[in-house]
Amino acid sequence: MALTTEAKANLVNQYQTGKGDTGSSAVQIALLSTNIQLLTEHFKEHPHDHHSKRGLLGKVSQRRRLMRYLKRTDNQNYQALIQKLNLRDRT
């Protein structure tokens, strides 16, 4: 259910804007999106896991805030990111 270290490193390398970039909005959104996908799969098997569902809602909210920030500050990067991650533009 958790994101492995290797998978996390691959995501960071794929979405980083420069060498050593691990905290940019694009990297954080990619990591949150992967975690959200993993939790969604988890809930298909465990629909009564309400504690994890609260964590999922927190991750969705955090990703939404980061996406809103990225759209406001760097719209071109935002558009490229939502296409790459196959997300909808909801803001």
Backbone bond lengths (Angstrom), bond angles and torsions (degrees), N, CA, C in turn:
res aa  C-N    CA-C-N  psi(-1)  N-CA   C-N-CA  omega(-1)  CA-C   N-CA-C  phi
1 M - - - 1.442 - - 1.529 111.47 -
2 A 1.309 117.26 -32.96 1.465 119.95 -177.70 1.523 110.33 -85.23
3 L 1.296 115.11 155.71 1.456 122.46 178.51 1.526 108.72 -77.62
4 T 1.337 117.59 125.12 1.461 121.05 -178.13 1.527 110.42 -72.82
5 T 1.304 115.59 161.40 1.455 121.60 -179.09 1.521 111.31 -62.85
6 E 1.339 116.05 -39.75 1.462 119.87 -179.85 1.522 111.12 -66.98
7 A 1.330 116.79 -42.64 1.464 120.66 179.37 1.524 110.58 -64.74
8 K 1.329 116.11 -39.08 1.464 120.49 178.71 1.529 110.56 -64.95
9 A 1.338 116.91 -42.27 1.460 121.02 179.13 1.532 110.46 -64.38
10 N 1.329 117.22 -38.71 1.464 120.49 177.69 1.523 111.44 -63.78
11 L 1.322 116.54 -42.26 1.464 120.20 178.15 1.526 111.20 -63.60
12 V 1.318 116.44 -43.00 1.464 120.25 179.62 1.524 109.86 -61.95
13 N 1.341 117.32 -45.04 1.467 120.54 179.16 1.522 111.86 -63.03
14 Q 1.313 116.75 -35.08 1.464 121.16 -177.23 1.528 112.27 -72.87
15 Y 1.323 118.30 -35.92 1.455 121.46 -172.36 1.527 114.68 -109.17
16 Q 1.326 118.46 -0.57 1.461 119.69 -178.38 1.518 110.88 -70.12
17 T 1.321 115.07 148.64 1.461 120.33 -179.01 1.525 111.64 -92.56
18 G 1.309 117.59 -18.17 1.450 122.23 178.37 1.518 109.49 -156.83
19 K 1.320 116.50 171.45 1.456 120.13 -179.50 1.530 110.05 -64.19
20 G 1.316 116.22 129.59 1.454 120.95 179.05 1.519 114.27 84.73
21 D 1.320 117.21 4.38 1.466 121.09 -179.42 1.527 109.38 -79.96
22 T 1.318 116.01 111.20 1.461 119.78 177.87 1.519 112.27 -121.81
23 G 1.330 117.79 -4.36 1.455 119.22 -173.52 1.501 115.06 -123.98
24 S 1.326 118.49 8.90 1.460 118.99 179.73 1.529 109.94 -67.36
25 S 1.288 115.67 162.86 1.463 120.56 -177.86 1.522 111.42 -59.69
26 A 1.331 117.37 -40.24 1.460 120.46 -178.68 1.522 111.30 -63.23
27 V 1.317 117.35 -42.03 1.468 121.29 179.25 1.521 109.91 -65.87
28 Q 1.327 116.65 -44.85 1.467 120.10 -179.48 1.521 111.37 -63.51
29 I 1.327 117.43 -40.84 1.463 121.09 179.39 1.521 110.45 -64.90
30 A 1.335 117.18 -40.92 1.462 120.54 178.80 1.523 111.46 -64.02
31 L 1.330 117.05 -43.04 1.463 120.63 178.97 1.528 111.09 -65.36
32 L 1.323 116.41 -43.80 1.466 119.45 178.70 1.519 111.29 -64.03
33 S 1.330 117.46 -39.57 1.462 120.61 179.99 1.523 111.09 -62.92
34 T 1.328 116.45 -40.48 1.466 120.16 178.38 1.517 110.55 -66.65
35 N 1.329 117.21 -42.61 1.466 120.22 177.32 1.526 111.28 -62.66
36 I 1.317 117.06 -39.19 1.463 121.13 179.04 1.524 110.36 -64.30
37 Q 1.326 117.04 -41.31 1.469 120.49 177.96 1.523 110.99 -63.40
38 L 1.333 117.10 -42.55 1.462 120.40 179.03 1.523 111.56 -64.03
39 L 1.329 116.69 -42.22 1.468 119.56 178.85 1.528 111.59 -67.24
40 T 1.319 117.11 -35.19 1.461 120.41 178.14 1.523 110.03 -62.77
41 E 1.329 117.01 -42.11 1.471 120.75 176.17 1.527 110.65 -63.89
42 H 1.326 116.99 -38.82 1.458 121.81 179.02 1.528 110.85 -60.66
43 F 1.333 117.08 -39.05 1.464 120.26 -177.10 1.519 112.65 -73.06
44 K 1.324 118.05 -17.57 1.466 119.88 175.13 1.521 110.46 -68.21
45 E 1.330 117.12 -31.08 1.460 121.44 177.79 1.525 112.53 -91.90
46 H 1.329 116.25 -30.46 1.466 121.04 -175.05 1.531 109.98 -126.37
47 P 1.318 117.76 75.44 1.468 119.54 -174.97 1.530 114.54 -70.05
48 H 1.320 117.94 -15.90 1.465 120.27 -177.76 1.522 112.90 -99.48
49 D 1.306 118.11 13.65 1.468 122.35 179.46 1.531 108.73 -82.56
50 H 1.308 115.71 79.91 1.455 121.22 -173.72 1.527 112.70 -73.52
51 H 1.328 118.07 -29.06 1.461 120.19 179.38 1.524 110.94 -66.08
52 S 1.310 116.47 -42.20 1.467 119.76 178.25 1.524 111.36 -70.99
53 K 1.314 116.33 -28.47 1.457 119.65 178.58 1.534 110.57 -64.58
54 R 1.318 116.16 -35.04 1.465 119.89 176.14 1.531 110.33 -64.25
55 G 1.326 116.60 -40.84 1.458 120.59 176.46 1.516 111.81 -64.04
56 L 1.324 116.59 -37.91 1.464 120.95 177.95 1.524 110.65 -62.72
57 L 1.304 116.87 -44.11 1.461 120.38 179.72 1.526 111.02 -63.05
58 G 1.328 117.20 -36.19 1.458 120.64 176.37 1.522 111.78 -65.23
59 K 1.325 116.67 -40.49 1.461 120.74 178.73 1.525 111.10 -66.68
60 V 1.325 116.88 -39.77 1.464 120.91 178.59 1.528 109.78 -63.84
61 S 1.325 116.93 -41.96 1.467 120.64 179.39 1.514 111.19 -65.47
62 Q 1.324 116.69 -42.28 1.463 120.42 179.53 1.529 110.72 -63.42
63 R 1.343 116.62 -42.80 1.461 119.95 178.56 1.521 111.02 -63.69
64 R 1.326 117.22 -39.86 1.462 120.81 178.89 1.523 111.19 -62.20
65 R 1.343 117.15 -42.42 1.459 120.62 178.57 1.527 111.26 -64.73
66 L 1.330 116.82 -42.83 1.459 120.30 178.97 1.528 111.32 -64.73
67 M 1.327 116.96 -39.16 1.461 120.46 179.18 1.523 110.77 -66.70
68 R 1.306 117.04 -39.07 1.465 120.63 177.43 1.525 110.80 -62.91
69 Y 1.342 115.88 -41.46 1.470 120.86 177.77 1.529 110.62 -64.08
70 L 1.329 116.99 -46.12 1.459 120.57 -178.21 1.522 111.04 -64.68
71 K 1.315 117.57 -37.98 1.464 120.59 178.42 1.527 110.63 -64.38
72 R 1.323 115.93 -38.56 1.459 120.86 -178.49 1.527 111.85 -71.68
73 T 1.330 117.73 -35.69 1.456 120.78 -173.73 1.528 114.11 -96.72
74 D 1.333 118.54 -32.78 1.463 121.85 -176.33 1.524 108.94 -147.05
75 N 1.326 115.25 78.49 1.461 120.77 -172.83 1.525 112.06 -63.08
76 Q 1.314 118.52 -35.44 1.459 121.08 -178.87 1.536 110.85 -65.30
77 N 1.313 117.34 -45.00 1.463 121.72 176.77 1.527 110.58 -65.14
78 Y 1.329 116.51 -36.28 1.463 121.57 177.68 1.527 111.14 -61.31
79 Q 1.334 116.76 -46.98 1.463 120.69 -179.61 1.523 111.35 -62.76
80 A 1.335 116.58 -40.85 1.464 120.53 178.93 1.528 110.78 -65.73
81 L 1.320 116.60 -38.62 1.459 121.37 -178.00 1.521 111.73 -67.96
82 I 1.327 117.72 -43.64 1.468 118.36 -178.43 1.528 110.85 -68.77
83 Q 1.316 117.77 -29.26 1.462 119.05 175.50 1.521 110.72 -72.10
84 K 1.339 116.50 -40.61 1.461 120.60 -178.64 1.530 111.61 -67.12
85 L 1.331 116.00 -37.79 1.469 120.85 -178.77 1.532 112.50 -89.92
86 N 1.320 116.60 -5.11 1.463 121.95 -179.39 1.528 111.20 59.71
87 L 1.341 115.01 50.16 1.463 121.81 178.39 1.523 109.61 -108.37
88 R 1.316 115.57 161.19 1.462 120.44 176.77 1.515 110.28 -92.36
89 D 1.307 115.23 149.78 1.462 121.43 175.86 1.523 107.45 -87.63
90 R 1.326 115.92 98.49 1.468 119.75 -174.84 1.502 112.58 -106.07
91 T 1.331 119.16 -3.27 1.468 119.99 -177.01 1.498 112.01 -93.58
